Each structure stands twice: as C-alpha cells, then as structure tokens.
Amino acid sequence: MSDPASNLAQISQRLRLAEAAHPDTGVAAGGVRLLAVSKTRSAAEIRALALLGQHAFGENYAQEAIAKQAELADLNLEWHLIGHLQSNKARLAAAAFDWVQSVDRIKLVAELARHRPSERPPLNVLVQVNIDDEASKSGCRPDEVFVLPGVAMFVGRSDEEARERLARVDDHFDIVAALTALSNAFGLDMSVYPLDEPIPDDLPQGFSKMGPSLRQRMIDWGKRDNLTLRQVAIKTAAHGHWQIAGSPKTIADKFEEYFESGAADGFSLLPGVLPSDLDSFVDLVVPELQRRGLFRTQYTGTTFRDNFGLARPAL
C-alpha cells in the first residue's frame, strides 16, 4: 500500500528540482503548486493529506465535492472543479469552488458570474480554448477569448520620476491599514512578524474568506520580487495588481511585449493617482502606442463588445 506522506514528499521534491532546473521561467522558488485530484477519495483521506501540508484539491462533480467540503470545513482547503461543468450545475459550482478549470463556453462564464455569492471573493476561472477549431473538441473559439490584465500604472517623464511617484504613494500609505488588509487575506495576525524581512516560509495555515489561492499568490509575489512583509502589505492594499512605473517608452515597451507575444489582448488600466496618471497616460503613452501602430486612432463601434469585435452569445 502506498504511503501518502512519502508520495507527497517525493512529488514536492520533484517540483522543486524542476523549478531549480528552469530558473529562466520567472517562477519564484515554491511558486509551482501541487493540485491533488481527490475525486475518488474520501473526506478522511483528504483530511490526512491536508494535515501533511497539501491544501489544494480537485473534484469532478460539484455535489460530491460539496459533501466533502462540509466534513472538511475546519481546514480552509482550496477546492478546484476539474471536470466538465454542465450549465444546470453552474449555481452549485459558483458557490462551492475557489477555481473552475473547465469553462468551455461563454454562456457558462455568465452563469458562474451571476451565481457567485457576493460574500465570497471573485471566482478563479480557467477557460478551455479549442485552438484547433475541431468540431469534435469542446472549448471556446480563440476569437471569443480576450485577455485583459489589470495594470496599476504610474507615469513619469522618465523612469526615475515614475518610480519616485510610486515611492511617494507607498510612503503615505497607512501601514496599520495595510497590515489589517493583509491579515484578513492571510487569516493570520501578520503584525506579529518583522516588517522589514521577507514573509516567513513557515506561516500557520490560518483561515480567510479570501481563500488560500490569494494568500499563495501574495507569498509567490514576495519571493519573486524579493519584497519585505511591509512592501507586500502596502503594495497589496494600495494596488493589488501588476504595477508599472516608468516613462511612456517603458510602459509602451511592456505593453507591446505582452501584446505581440500573445500574453494579452489589451489592458484594464488602474491609474495609480487620479486624475494625474490617467491624464499622463492619455497625453504621453497613447501617442507612443499609436506611433507604433498598437492603438487605434478612432473607435469603430459604440460598445465595448463592438470595439473588440465580439459576437453576442446565444442565450
């Protein structure tokens, strides 16, 4: 009979070795996480593995997962739906899971959004794309899916000026409020840890309504960028998104890199300071993007859907 503790340790070691062998990926040490598929396992077996340190579990059927979640509610586990999701199960999935990994049509996205309880954090969704456009395969068509990451931007005439603007904003942020927000996200009192050192690796599990996936992303972010606890707290509370502080050329270079590589179709702009950063983006960055042929000079439609050329989904 296999030993879960030994198996988990071996797999974790293989993940760490793979990370070390490929440092050019930009993934911080410990950034690749294991999802344990638990669809055929009992709640007792899941509990045993959770007590060994595994906290993300994948289930195929919403109703079966809900029964297990009720027995394991004290553990604050991260639950993924990894099986095919029927439209009539969207309500159950939206309420029960932290992640839905099997969204294969636009209508389902709307159903999940409509039924997500307001007291829960946003649902993490992975969209299945039929890149070969084969009728025998499920998934959205590539032209139905647009990736628009949020960007907190600080615009300056030079990179140094923009970084100084960002630093001034961070310096004026209330560290007590920032730590309170971070403590809520982690489900722990983060004020007991040294502010000017990295987030400890041996944090207790804690309990948070935000879910463990958000906590892990914050930890990964801190490791990747060598941030202290103070910096993670302030940047999370003040911005919470990908940040760019730079000159118009620097910002345009980064946008062009993401767009040309297929990593993004556009961006949801979150000006660091209103209205100044929005004005600077319009006056300085937009002309640079237009000069490169990356941004339109006029709109072709009257709605967001029209301007992206998106068809209206059949309801």
Phi, psi and omega per residue, in radians:
M1 nan 2.351 -3.092
S2 -1.235 2.629 -3.138
D3 -1.757 1.946 -3.098
P4 -0.979 -0.718 -3.114
A5 -1.089 -0.774 3.130
S6 -1.157 -0.742 3.137
N7 -1.083 -0.781 -3.125
L8 -1.111 -0.735 3.139
A9 -1.113 -0.709 -3.128
Q10 -1.162 -0.770 -3.137
I11 -1.145 -0.731 3.122
S12 -1.079 -0.700 3.114
Q13 -1.124 -0.692 3.116
R14 -1.128 -0.662 3.096
L15 -1.112 -0.781 -3.135
R16 -1.133 -0.674 3.114
L17 -1.145 -0.682 3.118
A18 -1.134 -0.708 3.087
E19 -1.066 -0.789 -3.106
A20 -1.141 -0.544 -3.110
A21 -1.340 -0.264 -3.096
H22 -2.299 1.155 -3.086
P23 -1.199 -0.262 -3.089
D24 -1.370 -0.049 -3.128
T25 -1.309 -0.317 -3.109
G26 1.442 0.068 3.126
V27 -1.482 2.237 3.134
A28 -1.191 2.725 3.082
A29 -0.983 2.250 -3.082
G30 1.454 0.067 -3.088
G31 -1.320 -0.455 3.082
V32 -1.487 2.153 -3.066
R33 -1.980 2.689 -3.108
L34 -1.636 2.291 3.004
L35 -1.854 2.021 -3.123
A36 -1.553 2.105 3.122
V37 -1.392 2.015 -2.988
S38 -2.021 0.318 -2.992
K39 -1.099 -0.435 -3.140
T40 -1.876 0.167 -3.042
R41 -1.846 2.650 -3.134
S42 -1.404 2.897 3.090
A43 -1.070 -0.628 3.140
A44 -1.126 -0.701 3.126
E45 -1.183 -0.678 3.103
I46 -1.127 -0.734 3.127
R47 -1.052 -0.751 -3.125
A48 -1.067 -0.730 -3.141
L49 -1.244 -0.622 3.109
A50 -1.102 -0.665 3.137
L51 -1.205 -0.265 3.056
L52 -1.556 -0.065 3.079
G53 2.018 -0.081 3.115
Q54 -1.476 2.235 -3.076
H55 -2.207 -0.052 3.120
A56 -1.959 2.222 -3.071
F57 -2.316 2.491 -3.104
G58 -1.953 2.295 -3.139
E59 -2.178 2.622 -3.124
N60 -1.600 -0.507 -3.017
Y61 -2.185 2.247 -3.047
A62 -1.055 -0.796 -3.062
Q63 -1.151 -0.680 3.097
E64 -1.153 -0.695 -3.134
A65 -1.127 -0.699 -3.108
I66 -1.075 -0.679 3.111
A67 -1.115 -0.708 3.114
K68 -1.208 -0.698 -3.136
Q69 -1.050 -0.643 3.137
A70 -1.097 -0.655 3.137
E71 -1.331 -0.371 -3.020
L72 -2.014 0.329 -3.038
A73 -1.053 -0.455 -3.104
D74 -1.282 -0.168 -3.047
L75 -1.685 -0.209 -3.127
N76 0.927 0.926 -3.135
L77 -1.414 2.861 3.086
E78 -1.779 2.152 -3.029
W79 -1.945 2.277 3.128
H80 -2.036 2.345 2.958
L81 -1.620 2.030 -3.048
I82 -1.946 -0.101 3.141
G83 -1.644 3.026 3.104
H84 -1.081 2.356 -3.106
L85 -1.912 2.110 3.056
Q86 -1.445 2.636 -3.095
S87 -1.029 -0.622 -3.105
N88 -1.299 -0.079 3.075
K89 -1.854 0.072 -3.075
A90 -1.078 -0.672 -3.131
R91 -1.070 -0.792 3.129
L92 -1.103 -0.812 -3.084
A93 -1.129 -0.709 -3.104
A94 -1.096 -0.594 -3.103
A95 -1.489 -0.483 -2.935
A96 -1.721 -0.439 -2.953
F97 -1.928 2.725 3.009
D98 -1.553 -0.553 3.139
W99 -2.325 2.462 2.939
V100 -2.103 2.015 -3.001
Q101 -1.755 0.165 -2.977
S102 -2.323 0.711 3.122
V103 -1.457 2.041 -3.028
D104 -2.097 0.159 3.103
R105 -2.738 2.625 -3.046
I106 -1.100 -0.668 -3.124
K107 -0.995 -0.633 -3.112
L108 -1.174 -0.605 3.083
V109 -1.044 -0.790 -3.142
A110 -1.107 -0.699 3.139
E111 -1.139 -0.757 3.135
L112 -1.112 -0.750 3.127
A113 -1.101 -0.690 -3.090
R114 -1.175 -0.585 -3.035
H115 -1.755 -0.003 3.131
R116 -1.207 2.139 -3.137
P117 -1.035 2.416 -3.064
S118 -1.140 -0.436 -3.108
E119 -1.421 -0.132 3.131
R120 -1.710 2.691 3.095
P121 -1.166 2.874 -3.139
P122 -0.948 2.493 3.138
L123 -1.319 2.295 3.049
N124 -1.426 2.245 -3.050
V125 -2.242 2.338 2.999
L126 -1.910 2.198 -3.067
V127 -1.685 2.229 3.082
Q128 -1.476 2.162 -3.087
V129 -2.014 2.234 3.107
N130 -1.494 1.463 -3.003
I131 -1.222 -0.375 3.125
D132 -1.594 -0.131 -3.138
D133 0.983 0.703 3.124
E134 -1.600 2.293 -3.076
A135 -1.097 -0.475 -3.098
S136 -1.365 -0.157 -3.113
K137 -1.921 2.544 3.115
S138 -1.577 2.926 3.130
G139 2.242 2.767 3.083
C140 -1.253 2.672 3.017
R141 -1.270 2.598 3.136
P142 -0.968 -0.602 -3.109
D143 -1.366 -0.023 3.076
E144 -1.641 -0.169 -3.001
V145 -2.006 2.159 3.084
F146 -2.131 2.315 -3.141
V147 -1.794 2.064 -3.071
L148 -2.255 1.400 -3.129
P149 -1.160 2.565 3.073
G150 -1.360 2.418 -3.106
V151 -2.283 2.063 2.994
A152 -1.514 2.011 -2.970
M153 -2.080 2.483 3.058
F154 -2.219 1.982 -3.012
V155 -1.794 2.323 3.068
G156 -2.356 2.877 3.068
R157 -1.143 -0.431 3.075
S158 -2.391 2.904 3.090
D159 -1.081 -0.702 -3.121
E160 -1.107 -0.737 3.119
E161 -1.099 -0.720 -3.133
A162 -1.159 -0.724 3.115
R163 -1.125 -0.630 3.091
E164 -1.152 -0.653 3.092
R165 -1.094 -0.793 3.126
L166 -1.090 -0.767 -3.129
A167 -1.082 -0.676 3.126
R168 -1.137 -0.702 3.105
V169 -1.108 -0.798 -3.141
D170 -1.107 -0.679 -3.113
D171 -1.138 -0.489 -3.105
H172 -1.574 -0.016 -3.109
F173 -1.409 2.438 -3.108
D174 -1.249 1.961 -3.088
I175 -1.147 -0.545 3.109
V176 -1.129 -0.789 3.103
A177 -1.120 -0.681 -3.138
A178 -1.118 -0.764 3.128
L179 -1.165 -0.612 3.091
T180 -1.107 -0.760 3.108
A181 -1.119 -0.735 -3.142
L182 -1.183 -0.668 3.106
S183 -1.103 -0.690 3.099
N184 -1.118 -0.693 -3.136
A185 -1.192 -0.634 -3.096
F186 -1.538 -0.309 -3.068
G187 1.256 0.415 -3.115
L188 -2.453 2.798 3.022
D189 -1.457 1.688 -3.069
M190 -1.363 -0.144 -3.133
S191 -1.251 -0.220 -3.126
V192 -1.451 -0.115 -3.109
Y193 -1.760 2.655 -3.120
P194 -1.026 2.241 -3.057
L195 -1.193 -0.607 -3.000
D196 -1.830 0.503 3.013
E197 -2.196 2.828 3.118
P198 -1.058 2.779 3.043
I199 -1.070 2.259 -3.101
P200 -1.045 2.598 3.121
D201 -1.362 -0.369 -3.009
D202 -1.866 0.707 3.118
L203 -1.131 2.482 2.993
P204 -1.085 2.847 -3.054
Q205 -1.143 -0.797 3.126
G206 1.241 3.036 3.096
F207 -2.376 2.240 -3.109
S208 -2.504 2.439 3.045
K209 -1.162 -0.364 -3.134
M210 -1.264 -0.339 3.115
G211 1.568 2.667 -3.076
P212 -1.211 -0.383 -3.103
S213 -1.158 -0.695 3.106
L214 -1.134 -0.760 3.106
R215 -1.011 -0.785 -3.113
Q216 -1.145 -0.650 3.119
R217 -1.107 -0.664 3.108
M218 -1.141 -0.737 3.124
I219 -1.109 -0.785 3.128
D220 -1.076 -0.724 3.136
W221 -1.065 -0.813 3.141
G222 -1.067 -0.719 3.133
K223 -1.189 -0.760 -3.084
R224 -1.077 -0.723 -3.059
D225 -1.768 0.151 3.116
N226 0.963 0.855 -3.106
L227 -1.646 2.596 3.018
T228 -1.434 2.966 3.088
L229 -1.026 -0.731 3.128
R230 -1.026 -0.800 -3.104
Q231 -1.159 -0.722 3.112
V232 -1.108 -0.758 -3.126
A233 -1.072 -0.831 -3.085
I234 -1.194 -0.804 -3.096
K235 -1.161 -0.609 3.118
T236 -1.208 -0.808 -3.103
A237 -1.236 -0.648 -3.049
A238 -1.440 -0.609 -3.007
H239 -2.234 -1.038 3.079
G240 1.333 -0.003 -3.133
H241 -2.223 3.089 2.994
W242 -0.982 2.339 -3.096
Q243 -1.984 2.462 2.968
I244 -2.285 2.163 3.030
A245 -2.154 1.955 -3.079
G246 -3.028 -3.119 3.091
S247 -1.306 2.921 3.073
P248 -0.948 -0.686 3.132
K249 -1.145 -0.764 -3.140
T250 -1.070 -0.799 -3.135
I251 -1.149 -0.757 3.121
A252 -1.112 -0.675 3.108
D253 -1.045 -0.777 -3.108
K254 -1.195 -0.747 3.090
F255 -1.067 -0.750 -3.137
E256 -1.122 -0.703 3.117
E257 -1.042 -0.825 -3.127
Y258 -1.163 -0.722 -3.088
F259 -1.213 -0.827 -3.076
E260 -1.204 -0.490 3.130
S261 -1.458 -0.114 -3.127
G262 1.486 0.127 -3.125
A263 -1.336 -0.357 3.139
A264 -2.663 2.537 3.065
D265 -1.691 -0.247 -3.122
G266 3.126 -2.972 -3.054
F267 -2.496 2.498 3.000
S268 -1.660 1.940 -3.000
L269 -1.457 2.332 3.104
L270 -2.209 1.501 -3.091
P271 -0.976 2.342 -3.110
G272 -1.083 -0.747 3.111
V273 -2.311 2.217 3.101
L274 -1.751 2.467 0.012
P275 -1.608 0.005 -2.921
S276 -1.076 -0.785 -3.109
D277 -1.241 -0.559 3.066
L278 -1.182 -0.767 3.098
D279 -1.056 -0.763 -3.134
S280 -1.142 -0.627 3.113
F281 -1.136 -0.805 -3.130
V282 -1.127 -0.747 -3.030
D283 -1.412 -0.506 -3.000
L284 -2.008 -0.742 -3.049
V285 -1.451 -0.772 -3.112
V286 -0.985 -0.823 3.102
P287 -1.028 -0.617 3.110
E288 -1.181 -0.708 3.098
L289 -1.152 -0.696 3.106
Q290 -1.142 -0.678 3.113
R291 -1.056 -0.564 -3.135
R292 -1.515 -0.035 -3.114
G293 1.322 0.405 -3.088
L294 -1.773 -0.168 -3.104
F295 -2.411 2.425 -3.094
R296 -1.123 2.798 3.052
T297 -1.818 -0.193 3.037
Q298 -2.738 2.735 -3.138
Y299 -1.518 2.523 -3.108
T300 -1.710 -0.219 -3.131
G301 -2.416 -3.054 -3.103
T302 -1.948 -0.072 3.135
T303 -2.255 2.864 3.073
F304 -1.003 -0.791 -3.141
R305 -1.068 -0.765 -3.139
D306 -1.070 -0.763 -3.068
N307 -1.244 -0.342 3.044
F308 -1.690 -0.037 3.123
G309 1.179 0.560 -3.091
L310 -1.601 2.352 3.067
A311 -1.303 2.701 3.090
R312 -1.419 2.214 -3.081
P313 -1.177 2.547 3.046
A314 -1.285 2.214 -3.103
L315 -1.828 nan nan
